[in-house]
Amino acid sequence: MAISALNSGISAMRAFETALDSTGHNIANANTNNFKPQTASFQEGVNGGVIVNISQASKTLSAQSTEQSTSQPSETDFGTEITNSLQYKIGFQMAAKLVKTSDEILDTLINMKK
């Protein structure tokens, strides 16, 4: 059980790190014309743990000329990105605590065997 908790914690840390990178990417490109922000969606892995999927909004085709479409502002919403970054940070911290606790339990079990 401690090993599966350790694996779940590690996969969650990786997933939250990837999601936080995505948020950073969105914020860094907020002033880029026609930028479509990425979104992160979390899912349970097949063997437990956490998987994150990063997707980008599809570009909409319009009858506008190329000149007009290049001057459209980014679709990045700073409020959403800041909220997401705080959620991902807290999720990462919780996963790190799970890893630490699992490590302590495994250490206790190994020392009991000696």
C-alpha positions as CSV (number, residue, x, y, z in Angstrom):
1,M,0.0,0.0,0.0
2,A,2.8,2.4,0.8
3,I,4.4,1.8,-2.5
4,S,1.2,2.5,-4.5
5,A,0.7,5.7,-2.5
6,L,4.3,6.7,-3.3
7,N,3.7,6.0,-7.0
8,S,0.4,8.0,-6.9
9,G,2.2,10.9,-5.2
10,I,5.0,11.0,-7.7
11,S,2.6,10.9,-10.7
12,A,0.5,13.7,-9.1
13,M,3.6,15.8,-8.7
14,R,4.5,15.3,-12.3
15,A,1.0,16.1,-13.4
16,F,0.8,19.3,-11.3
17,E,4.2,20.4,-12.5
18,T,3.1,20.0,-16.2
19,A,-0.1,21.9,-15.5
20,L,1.9,24.7,-13.8
21,D,4.2,24.8,-16.8
22,S,1.2,25.2,-19.0
23,T,-0.1,28.1,-16.9
24,G,3.3,29.8,-17.0
25,H,3.3,29.4,-20.8
26,N,-0.1,31.0,-21.0
27,I,1.0,34.0,-18.9
28,A,4.2,34.4,-20.8
29,N,2.4,34.6,-24.1
30,A,-0.5,36.8,-22.8
31,N,0.7,39.7,-25.0
32,T,1.1,37.6,-28.1
33,N,-1.5,38.3,-30.8
34,N,-3.9,35.4,-31.6
35,F,-2.5,33.3,-28.7
36,K,-4.8,30.5,-27.7
37,P,-4.2,29.5,-24.0
38,Q,-3.6,25.9,-23.1
39,T,-5.9,24.1,-20.6
40,A,-5.1,21.3,-18.3
41,S,-7.4,18.4,-17.5
42,F,-6.6,15.8,-14.9
43,Q,-7.6,12.2,-15.1
44,E,-7.0,9.0,-13.1
45,G,-4.3,6.8,-14.6
46,V,-5.0,3.2,-15.7
47,N,-2.9,1.8,-12.8
48,G,-3.8,4.6,-10.4
49,G,-2.0,7.9,-10.1
50,V,-2.8,11.1,-12.0
51,I,-2.5,12.0,-15.7
52,V,-2.8,15.5,-17.1
53,N,-3.8,16.3,-20.6
54,I,-2.8,19.7,-22.0
55,S,-5.0,21.0,-24.9
56,Q,-5.2,24.2,-26.8
57,A,-8.3,25.8,-28.1
58,S,-8.7,25.2,-31.8
59,K,-8.3,28.2,-34.1
60,T,-11.5,29.4,-35.6
61,L,-11.6,30.1,-39.2
62,S,-13.2,33.3,-40.4
63,A,-13.6,35.4,-43.5
64,Q,-11.4,38.1,-42.1
65,S,-8.2,39.0,-44.0
66,T,-4.9,37.8,-42.6
67,E,-4.0,41.4,-41.6
68,Q,-7.1,41.7,-39.4
69,S,-6.6,38.3,-37.7
70,T,-3.0,39.0,-36.7
71,S,-4.1,42.0,-34.7
72,Q,-6.5,40.1,-32.4
73,P,-5.5,40.1,-28.7
74,S,-4.6,37.0,-26.8
75,E,-7.4,35.0,-25.2
76,T,-5.5,34.6,-21.9
77,D,-7.5,35.4,-18.8
78,F,-5.1,36.5,-16.0
79,G,-7.7,35.7,-13.3
80,T,-8.1,32.2,-14.5
81,E,-4.4,31.7,-14.9
82,I,-3.6,33.0,-11.4
83,T,-6.3,30.8,-9.8
84,N,-5.1,27.7,-11.7
85,S,-1.5,28.4,-10.7
86,L,-2.5,28.5,-7.0
87,Q,-4.5,25.3,-7.4
88,Y,-1.7,23.5,-9.1
89,K,0.9,24.7,-6.5
90,I,-1.3,23.5,-3.6
91,G,-1.9,20.2,-5.5
92,F,1.8,19.7,-5.9
93,Q,2.5,20.4,-2.3
94,M,-0.2,17.9,-1.2
95,A,1.3,15.3,-3.5
96,A,4.8,16.0,-2.1
97,K,3.4,15.4,1.4
98,L,2.0,12.1,0.3
99,V,5.4,11.1,-1.1
100,K,7.1,12.1,2.2
101,T,4.6,10.2,4.3
102,S,4.8,7.1,2.1
103,D,8.6,7.3,2.3
104,E,8.4,7.5,6.1
105,I,6.0,4.5,6.3
106,L,8.3,2.4,4.0
107,D,11.3,3.4,6.2
108,T,9.5,2.3,9.3
109,L,8.6,-1.0,7.7
110,I,12.1,-1.7,6.6
111,N,13.5,-0.8,10.1
112,M,11.0,-3.1,11.8
113,K,12.3,-6.0,9.6
114,K,15.9,-5.5,10.9
